[in-house]
């Protein structure tokens, strides 16, 4: 665990320096585009870059103060961002959602889809893995 924590934080100072320099460079380019004359531009560059850094730090503080709430699984209705109903709509699988004996898939296929989805969610929670893993191109 110590190695994991150490590797997580190993590049933070380097990343901070790069981000700060990028913000200062952006402040410089914004200052140059706003003022046509170079007179007094060094103060404008400094304040513009510092304003960007303060803005990023304020947003970072907002993010760090957010609390994580584990999403509740609604196996019955399938609602929520990862519910079976929501994913069927997202994947354009309207046949799984359509009702009636002659519309879409039959009740058995719909029930199998719901049970498999519930199983997948349960295993992901037990193994502390994202249920999204493997579903998108960025996970592959």
DRENDO-1510 file (C-alpha; in Angstrom, 1 decimal, always signed):
<recs>
REC; n; res; u; v; w
REC; 1; UNK; +0.0; +0.0; +0.0 .
REC; 2; UNK; +2.9; +2.3; +0.7 .
REC; 3; UNK; +4.3; +1.7; -2.8 .
REC; 4; UNK; +0.9; +2.4; -4.3 .
REC; 5; UNK; +0.6; +5.7; -2.3 .
REC; 6; UNK; +4.1; +6.7; -3.2 .
REC; 7; UNK; +3.6; +6.0; -6.9 .
REC; 8; UNK; +0.3; +8.0; -6.8 .
REC; 9; UNK; +2.0; +11.0; -5.4 .
REC; 10; UNK; +5.4; +10.7; -7.1 .
REC; 11; UNK; +4.6; +13.1; -10.0 .
REC; 12; UNK; +2.4; +15.6; -8.1 .
REC; 13; UNK; +5.0; +18.3; -7.7 .
REC; 14; UNK; +6.0; +17.9; -11.4 .
REC; 15; UNK; +2.4; +18.1; -12.5 .
REC; 16; UNK; +1.8; +21.1; -10.3 .
REC; 17; UNK; +4.7; +22.9; -11.8 .
REC; 18; UNK; +3.6; +22.1; -15.3 .
REC; 19; UNK; +0.0; +23.2; -14.6 .
REC; 20; UNK; +1.2; +26.4; -13.0 .
REC; 21; UNK; +3.5; +27.2; -15.9 .
REC; 22; UNK; +0.7; +26.5; -18.4 .
REC; 23; UNK; -1.7; +28.8; -16.6 .
REC; 24; UNK; +1.0; +31.5; -16.5 .
REC; 25; UNK; +1.6; +31.1; -20.2 .
REC; 26; UNK; -2.1; +31.3; -20.9 .
REC; 27; UNK; -2.3; +34.5; -18.8 .
REC; 28; UNK; +0.6; +35.9; -20.9 .
REC; 29; UNK; -1.1; +35.1; -24.2 .
REC; 30; UNK; -4.4; +36.6; -22.9 .
REC; 31; UNK; -2.7; +39.7; -21.8 .
REC; 32; UNK; -0.9; +40.1; -25.1 .
REC; 33; UNK; -4.1; +39.7; -27.0 .
REC; 34; UNK; -6.0; +42.3; -24.9 .
REC; 35; UNK; -3.4; +45.0; -25.0 .
REC; 36; UNK; -1.9; +46.3; -28.2 .
REC; 37; UNK; +0.8; +48.3; -26.5 .
REC; 38; UNK; +3.6; +46.6; -24.5 .
REC; 39; UNK; +3.8; +49.4; -22.0 .
REC; 40; UNK; +2.9; +48.1; -18.5 .
REC; 41; UNK; +2.4; +44.6; -19.8 .
REC; 42; UNK; +4.5; +42.8; -17.2 .
REC; 43; UNK; +2.1; +43.7; -14.4 .
REC; 44; UNK; -0.9; +42.6; -16.5 .
REC; 45; UNK; +0.8; +39.3; -17.4 .
REC; 46; UNK; +1.5; +38.6; -13.7 .
REC; 47; UNK; -2.0; +39.5; -12.5 .
REC; 48; UNK; -3.7; +37.6; -15.4 .
REC; 49; UNK; -1.6; +34.5; -14.8 .
REC; 50; UNK; -2.2; +34.7; -11.0 .
REC; 51; UNK; -5.9; +35.1; -11.6 .
REC; 52; UNK; -6.0; +31.9; -13.6 .
REC; 53; UNK; -4.1; +30.1; -10.9 .
REC; 54; UNK; -6.5; +31.4; -8.2 .
REC; 55; UNK; -9.5; +30.3; -10.4 .
REC; 56; UNK; -8.1; +26.8; -10.8 .
REC; 57; UNK; -7.3; +26.5; -7.1 .
REC; 58; UNK; -10.9; +27.6; -6.2 .
REC; 59; UNK; -12.4; +25.0; -8.6 .
REC; 60; UNK; -10.1; +22.4; -7.1 .
REC; 61; UNK; -11.2; +23.3; -3.6 .
REC; 62; UNK; -14.8; +22.9; -4.7 .
REC; 63; UNK; -14.1; +19.5; -6.1 .
REC; 64; UNK; -12.2; +18.3; -3.0 .
REC; 65; UNK; -15.1; +19.3; -0.7 .
REC; 66; UNK; -17.6; +17.1; -2.5 .
REC; 67; UNK; -18.6; +13.9; -0.8 .
REC; 68; UNK; -19.0; +10.6; -2.6 .
REC; 69; UNK; -22.4; +9.0; -2.4 .
REC; 70; UNK; -22.5; +5.4; -3.6 .
REC; 71; UNK; -25.2; +5.0; -6.1 .
REC; 72; UNK; -28.1; +2.8; -5.1 .
REC; 73; UNK; -29.0; +0.1; -7.5 .
REC; 74; UNK; -32.7; -0.1; -8.5 .
REC; 75; UNK; -33.1; -3.6; -9.8 .
REC; 76; UNK; -36.9; -3.3; -10.1 .
REC; 77; UNK; -37.2; -0.1; -12.2 .
REC; 78; UNK; -33.7; +0.0; -13.7 .
REC; 79; UNK; -33.4; +3.7; -13.2 .
REC; 80; UNK; -30.3; +5.6; -12.3 .
REC; 81; UNK; -27.2; +6.3; -14.4 .
REC; 82; UNK; -26.2; +2.6; -14.5 .
REC; 83; UNK; -29.6; +1.0; -14.2 .
REC; 84; UNK; -30.7; -1.7; -16.8 .
REC; 85; UNK; -33.4; +0.6; -18.2 .
REC; 86; UNK; -31.1; +3.5; -18.6 .
REC; 87; UNK; -28.4; +1.4; -20.3 .
REC; 88; UNK; -30.9; -0.2; -22.6 .
REC; 89; UNK; -32.0; +3.2; -23.7 .
REC; 90; UNK; -28.4; +4.4; -24.1 .
REC; 91; UNK; -27.4; +1.4; -26.1 .
REC; 92; UNK; -30.6; +1.8; -28.3 .
REC; 93; UNK; -32.0; -1.5; -27.2 .
REC; 94; UNK; -35.6; -0.4; -27.3 .
REC; 95; UNK; -36.8; -4.0; -27.8 .
REC; 96; UNK; -35.8; -4.8; -24.2 .
REC; 97; UNK; -38.0; -2.0; -23.0 .
REC; 98; UNK; -41.1; -2.6; -25.1 .
REC; 99; UNK; -43.9; -4.5; -23.5 .
REC; 100; UNK; -46.5; -6.9; -24.8 .
REC; 101; UNK; -46.3; -10.4; -26.2 .
REC; 102; UNK; -45.9; -9.3; -29.9 .
REC; 103; UNK; -43.8; -6.2; -29.2 .
REC; 104; UNK; -40.0; -6.4; -28.8 .
REC; 105; UNK; -38.5; -9.3; -27.0 .
REC; 106; UNK; -40.5; -11.7; -24.8 .
REC; 107; UNK; -40.7; -11.5; -21.1 .
REC; 108; UNK; -38.2; -14.3; -20.5 .
REC; 109; UNK; -35.5; -12.4; -22.5 .
REC; 110; UNK; -36.2; -9.2; -20.7 .
REC; 111; UNK; -36.0; -11.0; -17.3 .
REC; 112; UNK; -32.7; -12.6; -18.3 .
REC; 113; UNK; -31.3; -9.2; -19.3 .
REC; 114; UNK; -32.4; -7.7; -15.9 .
REC; 115; UNK; -30.9; -10.6; -13.9 .
REC; 116; UNK; -27.6; -10.6; -15.7 .
REC; 117; UNK; -27.4; -6.8; -15.2 .
REC; 118; UNK; -28.1; -7.2; -11.5 .
REC; 119; UNK; -25.5; -9.9; -11.2 .
REC; 120; UNK; -23.0; -7.7; -13.0 .
REC; 121; UNK; -23.7; -4.8; -10.6 .
REC; 122; UNK; -23.4; -7.1; -7.6 .
REC; 123; UNK; -20.0; -8.6; -8.6 .
REC; 124; UNK; -18.7; -5.1; -9.5 .
REC; 125; UNK; -19.6; -3.9; -6.0 .
REC; 126; UNK; -18.2; -6.9; -4.3 .
REC; 127; UNK; -14.9; -6.6; -6.1 .
REC; 128; UNK; -14.9; -2.8; -5.9 .
REC; 129; UNK; -14.6; -2.5; -9.6 .
REC; 130; UNK; -16.4; +0.0; -11.8 .
REC; 131; UNK; -19.3; -1.5; -13.6 .
REC; 132; UNK; -18.4; +0.7; -16.5 .
REC; 133; UNK; -15.0; -1.0; -17.0 .
REC; 134; UNK; -14.8; -2.6; -20.3 .
REC; 135; UNK; -17.8; -0.9; -21.8 .
REC; 136; UNK; -16.2; +2.0; -23.4 .
REC; 137; UNK; -13.3; +2.4; -25.7 .
REC; 138; UNK; -11.2; +4.1; -23.0 .
REC; 139; UNK; -11.4; +1.1; -20.8 .
REC; 140; UNK; -10.2; -1.4; -23.4 .
</recs>
